[in-house]
Amino acid sequence: MNFQKTVSAFNRASGNGLTMSTILNDVIGHCLTSGDSSLLGAVRAARVAAKDSNAIKNIDLAGSAIWSKYEIIKDKKTGKTIIKTKGSKKSQKHIDKLAEIAGSVSMRASIFASHFSSAKPAETFEFVPYSQAQLKIVNKKNPNNTPTQNLDLIIASFQALRSSLVVETKEETKETVKA
C-alpha cells in the first residue's frame, strides 16, 4: 500500500464519508496484515492537522474497538503522534463489522460510530423534563451540597452524556435516560 497516496486519498475524500470508510477499512486491513500501524497514524495525523474532530473520533473508535491496546502516544524525539497496537488482541467481530459497513455507511454518520461504541448503560435516571424538578431530585440525593453544586452536577452529567443520550418516552411528563 502506497503510504503517501493513501493519506492523500483519505484527505481528498474528507467530504465523502462513504469513500472515507472504504479507505479506513483498507488502512486498518493493512495494519492488521503488516502489523505496522504507522499508516493509520499518518491518516489520523492528517485529520488532526485539518482539525476534523469527527473523523478523528471515528478513527479512534474503530481502532480502540478492533485493538485491545490501542494507544495514541506522542513521540518525544520527533513530536509526531504514534498509534501503538503491539501486543493487542484483535476483535474479529469489529474487523468484520468495519468490512461490512465500509462503502455503505458514511464515516461522517452517527451510525458509523454506533457500530464501534461499546458504551453500555451504567445507570438509569428518571426525571421530569423541567430543570427545577431535576434540581429538587439531585438536592434530595446530595443534601450536603449547595444548590449551585448540585446544578453543576446536573450540567456536568448532561455534558458527559450528550453524545450517547438515549431517550425513551415512558409517559407524557416522565422520560427515562440511559447513560
Backbone torsions as a table, in degrees:
resi	resn	phi	psi	omega
1	MET	NA	128.9	-179.2
2	ASN	-77.2	116.6	-173.6
3	PHE	-56.0	-59.6	-174.3
4	GLN	-67.6	-38.7	179.7
5	LYS	-64.3	-37.7	-179.9
6	THR	-67.5	-44.5	178.4
7	VAL	-63.1	-43.0	178.7
8	SER	-63.7	-42.4	179.4
9	ALA	-63.0	-40.0	179.0
10	PHE	-65.9	-40.6	178.1
11	ASN	-65.6	-42.2	178.5
12	ARG	-64.3	-29.9	-177.8
13	ALA	-84.7	8.3	-174.2
14	SER	-59.2	-22.7	176.9
15	GLY	-91.0	-6.5	-177.5
16	ASN	-121.6	97.3	-176.0
17	GLY	-63.1	-30.5	179.0
18	LEU	-66.4	-44.2	178.3
19	THR	-66.2	-38.5	178.3
20	MET	-60.4	-42.4	-179.0
21	SER	-67.2	-34.2	177.4
22	THR	-66.5	-45.5	-179.6
23	ILE	-66.5	-40.2	177.7
24	LEU	-60.8	-39.9	177.2
25	ASN	-61.4	-43.3	178.5
26	ASP	-64.6	-42.3	-179.5
27	VAL	-63.5	-46.8	179.9
28	ILE	-66.8	-37.3	174.9
29	GLY	-60.0	-41.6	176.8
30	HIS	-62.8	-43.8	179.6
31	CYS	-63.0	-38.9	-179.5
32	LEU	-68.4	-40.4	-177.1
33	THR	-78.9	-36.8	-176.9
34	SER	-90.8	-23.5	-176.0
35	GLY	80.0	3.9	-178.5
36	ASP	-106.3	115.3	-177.5
37	SER	-96.4	11.7	-178.0
38	SER	-65.8	-32.2	177.6
39	LEU	-66.1	-42.5	176.5
40	LEU	-62.9	-39.8	177.2
41	GLY	-63.3	-38.4	179.5
42	ALA	-68.8	-39.5	177.7
43	VAL	-64.0	-44.1	179.3
44	ARG	-64.9	-42.9	-179.9
45	ALA	-61.6	-37.1	178.2
46	ALA	-64.5	-37.6	178.5
47	ARG	-74.0	-31.9	174.9
48	VAL	-64.3	-44.1	179.3
49	ALA	-62.4	-32.6	179.4
50	ALA	-85.6	-1.5	-178.8
51	LYS	56.7	44.4	-179.4
52	ASP	-99.3	82.4	-173.5
53	SER	-64.1	-33.1	-179.8
54	ASN	-65.1	-46.2	179.1
55	ALA	-65.8	-41.0	178.9
56	ILE	-60.5	-45.9	180.0
57	LYS	-59.9	-44.7	-177.3
58	ASN	-72.8	-33.1	174.0
59	ILE	-63.0	-45.4	-179.0
60	ASP	-68.4	-37.5	177.1
61	LEU	-62.5	-47.2	180.0
62	ALA	-64.4	-44.4	-179.7
63	GLY	-62.6	-45.2	-178.8
64	SER	-72.5	-23.1	175.3
65	ALA	-76.5	-35.2	-177.0
66	ILE	-80.6	-43.2	-178.6
67	TRP	-107.6	132.8	-178.5
68	SER	-71.1	-27.8	179.7
69	LYS	-118.2	53.9	178.5
70	TYR	-78.1	111.5	-177.1
71	GLU	-124.2	140.5	175.5
72	ILE	-109.3	116.3	-174.3
73	ILE	-126.7	139.9	175.4
74	LYS	-93.5	122.7	179.1
75	ASP	-71.1	123.8	-176.6
76	LYS	-68.2	-31.3	-177.7
77	LYS	-76.5	-49.1	-174.5
78	THR	-96.0	-21.1	-177.7
79	GLY	81.3	1.7	-179.8
80	LYS	-84.4	153.4	176.4
81	THR	-86.6	133.2	-178.0
82	ILE	-120.7	140.6	174.1
83	ILE	-104.7	122.7	179.6
84	LYS	-107.9	131.8	177.4
85	THR	-130.9	4.8	-175.5
86	LYS	-59.9	134.6	178.3
87	GLY	77.9	8.5	-178.7
88	SER	-83.3	148.6	168.4
89	LYS	-84.9	142.2	-178.8
90	LYS	-102.4	138.2	178.9
91	SER	-92.7	104.7	-179.8
92	GLN	-63.2	-32.1	178.2
93	LYS	-59.4	-45.2	-178.6
94	HIS	-76.2	-31.5	175.2
95	ILE	-62.8	-46.1	178.4
96	ASP	-64.6	-38.5	-179.9
97	LYS	-64.2	-42.8	178.1
98	LEU	-63.1	-43.3	179.0
99	ALA	-62.8	-36.7	-179.4
100	GLU	-68.2	-42.4	-174.7
101	ILE	-90.8	-11.9	-179.2
102	ALA	-60.1	125.4	179.4
103	GLY	85.2	-11.4	178.8
104	SER	-116.5	-18.4	176.5
105	VAL	-123.0	128.7	-179.5
106	SER	-67.0	136.6	176.6
107	MET	-67.5	-16.2	179.0
108	ARG	-85.0	-14.9	-175.8
109	ALA	-81.9	148.8	179.0
110	SER	-66.1	-25.1	179.1
111	ILE	-66.5	-29.6	176.2
112	PHE	-60.0	-49.4	-179.3
113	ALA	-63.9	-34.9	-177.5
114	SER	-65.9	-24.5	178.0
115	HIS	-70.0	-22.9	-175.5
116	PHE	-114.5	-7.3	179.7
117	SER	-77.1	126.6	-179.3
118	SER	-107.5	16.8	-179.0
119	ALA	-68.0	127.1	178.7
120	LYS	-110.0	147.1	179.1
121	PRO	-58.9	121.9	-177.8
122	ALA	-88.6	-37.2	-173.4
123	GLU	-156.1	151.3	178.3
124	THR	-111.4	131.6	178.8
125	PHE	-116.4	138.6	172.4
126	GLU	-108.1	137.5	179.0
127	PHE	-151.3	152.1	171.4
128	VAL	-88.1	133.9	-171.8
129	PRO	-72.9	44.3	174.6
130	TYR	-127.4	132.5	-174.4
131	SER	-60.6	-35.0	179.5
132	GLN	-65.3	-40.9	179.0
133	ALA	-66.2	-39.8	178.1
134	GLN	-63.0	-42.6	-179.6
135	LEU	-62.8	-38.2	177.6
136	LYS	-63.1	-40.7	179.3
137	ILE	-63.6	-46.5	-179.7
138	VAL	-66.1	-38.3	178.1
139	ASN	-61.2	-39.2	178.7
140	LYS	-67.4	-37.2	-178.2
141	LYS	-77.7	-23.3	-178.7
142	ASN	-129.0	70.3	-173.5
143	PRO	-67.0	-19.6	-178.7
144	ASN	-84.0	-14.0	179.3
145	ASN	-82.8	155.0	172.5
146	THR	-79.1	159.2	177.8
147	PRO	-56.6	-34.8	178.5
148	THR	-65.3	-40.9	178.2
149	GLN	-64.1	-40.1	179.8
150	ASN	-68.3	-37.7	176.2
151	LEU	-64.0	-39.4	176.1
152	ASP	-61.7	-37.5	176.6
153	LEU	-62.3	-43.7	179.5
154	ILE	-62.5	-48.0	-178.7
155	ILE	-61.2	-45.8	-179.6
156	ALA	-62.9	-40.0	-179.6
157	SER	-67.2	-38.9	178.2
158	PHE	-69.8	-34.6	177.0
159	GLN	-66.5	-38.0	179.4
160	ALA	-69.8	-31.6	-176.7
161	LEU	-92.5	-5.9	-172.1
162	ARG	-48.6	-46.0	-174.2
163	SER	-79.5	-22.2	-175.9
164	SER	-119.4	26.9	-177.0
165	LEU	-78.0	125.4	177.7
166	VAL	-120.6	122.8	-177.0
167	VAL	-115.0	127.7	175.2
168	GLU	-118.3	125.8	-179.1
169	THR	-77.1	124.2	177.5
170	LYS	-97.9	-46.1	177.1
171	GLU	-141.7	-179.4	179.8
172	GLU	-68.3	-33.5	-175.2
173	THR	-104.2	-9.5	-178.9
174	LYS	-124.4	144.5	177.0
175	GLU	-134.2	153.7	175.4
176	THR	-108.9	131.0	179.8
177	VAL	-114.3	127.6	177.8
178	LYS	-105.6	127.1	179.8
179	ALA	-74.3	NA	NA
